[in-house]
């Protein structure tokens, strides 16, 4: 099936997802809509798996996607070692209700 378009053009969608992934790793928890969270979840899981390798090539791959260098450092030094013995499932979605303006389903996406 691929991915959700999120009602955005390609460049905007990629930028939104990169910002959300950066925020997730920086704050370890974000509040967003369910469809955006599901897209971010798959990207974040792949980045954590890449970070678990810990080599220079993996760090450069993460730097190519995540906007902030200090967030990549946190991913490699703090987050990835936490999940060293875990084979996947690094994130959790918690439904929190509906947004008041347009009734979009809101969720909290957090690192387990």
C-alpha positions in Angstrom: 0.0 0.0 0.0 2.9 2.4 0.6 2.2 5.5 2.7 -0.4 8.1 3.6 -0.3 11.3 1.6 -1.7 13.3 4.5 -3.2 15.8 2.1 0.2 17.4 1.4 2.4 17.6 -1.6 5.6 15.5 -1.5 8.1 18.1 -0.2 5.8 19.3 2.5 4.9 15.8 3.6 8.6 14.8 3.9 9.4 18.0 5.8 6.5 17.4 8.2 7.5 13.8 8.9 11.2 14.8 9.4 10.1 17.5 11.9 7.9 15.0 13.7 10.6 12.4 13.9 13.1 15.0 15.1 10.7 16.1 17.8 9.9 12.5 18.9 13.6 11.8 19.5 14.2 15.1 21.2 11.2 15.1 23.5 10.6 11.3 23.6 6.8 12.0 23.3 4.7 14.0 20.8 1.0 14.7 20.4 -0.3 14.5 16.9 -3.0 13.0 14.7 -3.3 9.3 14.3 -2.4 9.1 10.6 0.7 11.2 11.1 1.7 9.2 14.1 1.4 5.9 12.2 3.7 7.3 9.4 6.2 8.7 12.0 6.2 5.4 13.9 7.5 3.3 11.0 10.2 5.9 10.2 11.3 6.1 13.9 11.5 2.4 14.3 13.8 2.1 11.2 16.0 4.9 12.6 16.3 3.3 16.0 17.2 0.0 14.3 19.9 1.8 12.3 21.2 3.6 15.4 21.6 0.2 17.1 24.4 -0.6 14.6 26.3 2.4 16.0 28.8 2.8 13.2 29.7 5.9 11.2 27.6 4.9 8.2 24.5 4.5 10.4 25.2 7.9 12.0 25.4 9.6 8.6 22.2 7.9 7.5 20.5 9.3 10.6 22.0 12.8 10.1 20.7 12.7 6.5 17.1 12.4 7.8 17.1 14.1 11.3 17.4 17.9 11.2 19.4 18.5 14.5 22.8 17.1 15.2 22.2 17.0 19.0 19.1 14.9 18.4 21.2 12.3 16.4 23.8 12.3 19.2 21.0 11.6 21.7 19.6 8.9 19.5 22.9 7.1 19.3 24.2 7.7 22.8 21.0 7.4 24.9 18.0 5.9 23.0 19.6 3.1 20.9 21.5 1.5 23.8 18.2 1.4 25.8 16.8 -0.9 23.1 20.0 -3.0 22.5 18.3 -6.3 23.5 14.8 -5.4 22.1 14.0 -6.8 18.6 11.6 -4.0 17.6 8.5 -2.2 18.9 10.3 0.9 20.2 7.3 3.2 20.1 3.7 3.3 21.5 0.5 5.0 20.3 -1.9 6.1 23.0 -5.3 7.4 21.8 -6.3 10.6 23.6 -9.6 11.6 22.0 -10.6 13.9 19.2 -9.3 17.4 18.3 -11.9 20.1 18.9 -11.6 22.0 15.6 -12.0 19.2 13.1 -12.6 16.0 15.2 -9.4 14.4 14.0 -8.3 11.5 16.2 -5.4 12.6 18.4 -2.7 10.3 19.8 0.4 10.5 21.9 3.4 8.8 20.2 6.1 8.0 22.7 9.2 5.9 23.0 8.6 2.8 25.1 
